[in-house]
Amino acid sequence: MVDLAREFDAYLRAKLDEYIQEVSQLCAQPSISARQEGVLECAELVAQTLQKHGFRAQKYETPGNPVIVGRASGRSARTLLFYNHYDVQPPEPLDLWTTPPFQPTIRDGLLYARGAQDDKGEFVARLAAVDAVRSAYSGELPCNVIFVVEGEEEIGSPHIATFALQNKEALICQGAIWEEGGIDKDGSPYNVLGGRGALSVELTVQTMKRDQHSGGAHMFPSAAWRLVRVLESLKGADERIRIEGFYEAVRPPTKLDLELTDALPTREEQFRELLGIREFVLGRTGKELNRAVFEPTCNIQGIQTGYQDKGAKTIVPARASAKLDFRLVPDQDPNDILQKLRQHLDTQGFTDVGIAQLGGAIWPVKWSAENPLVRLAARAGEEVYDLPTRIYPLIGGSSPVYAFTNSLGAIPVILAGVGYWDNRQHAPDEHVRLVDFLNAARHIARILDGFADLSERNGQ
């Protein structure tokens, strides 16, 4: 293993410039899914890129953008799946970019471009790792490899769950490496063992056909006040969500989950300084802040009603709406929560309040820190970065990873990537550091090499 790892590293260092050029070519092709700009052209480029690296590429049509799948066979019957996406966020505001977003530029050891880190740099770093392992194995791979590269991640992956379900037989694998990953601010590699689910809705209240003069506020029903009472019914000052049965399915964290969470650094002071926060929710500090990720949430994204311009306009609003999102923890079901929300409103006397689901629901996911693939990734990360791998049992955000774990069974999913704390993904001057690209490829090569030997008897 040590000798092979040295071969991987030598290969990747020798060809680093070639791979960075390949990232640049992908980044030069716009692929903004939010406005369907250049996405289909980029899908073709991804298929060509996979073929160039020895994969059999196939395009799967969806009601939206195509999913590109690449397959390569290996010595072992085991299969490792990589998930990536080729679409990117809109680059605006353009005037905040130092150089144009689709004109990749290297400055001071950093490659600047939209998609340089999220997710085209990630994609090519994985291909580089595959190449390095194949070279060390005299043209073979130690196990089968599948790439799934979608074109709608930046708009919520509305079709990936259906794709995974319809093609589950062709996607059978024993583990997956999801997009992203990298190092924390102190240089430690990290892995994430799960994410919360998400359900977004819009509540609407209509009390009259049109706004009325506020001189009649003693008799005209205000949609604004009714919405306030609706929202107040959902959550108390203690942050406890009042929807009946909301917590029934919540899976509590394990003892190991809490130990791993307590070992994580707190970002309390960083958030206080960066955001000007005087007090966090419920006055939480230190470990309490980290542990709160195991609790579901009900968040108000925005409220719209009445007059919003300068000065006053004395009206009683006829219509009011609020957009909410619920972050759900294992084993909550977003469809069940939506039904419980409707029942809650009806029981509270708000049968007139409309509910519209916004986008697709996302299910929470969670896997064990003791899984052999998780341990392999941790060992490989420590070897590359010379620091122990930091394990996050659950993060607050959500991901379409559920589409694969729900369809393919309880496969372990890990992270290993090119990221660091200030890649500026989704923002102007997005970039990837060349050293991070190299280290990510080194890390993934070691995981790929060891994956074939993981015992099925040890939980895959």
PyMOL commands that set and color helices and strands:
alter all, ss='L'
color gray80, all
select helices_A, chain A and resi 2-14+16-27+33-35+39-52+94-96+120-136+153-155+160-166+168-171+214-216+223-234+255-262+268-275+281-283+287-294+334-347+372-385+402-408+434-451+456-458
alter helices_A, ss='H'
color red, helices_A
select strands_A, chain A and resi 56-60+67-72+79-85+105-107+110-112+144-150+175-178+182-183+189-192+194-195+197-206+212-213+297-305+315-316+319-328+354-357+365-366+390-392+413-415+431-433
alter strands_A, ss='S'
color yellow, strands_A
deselect
rebuild
show_as cartoon
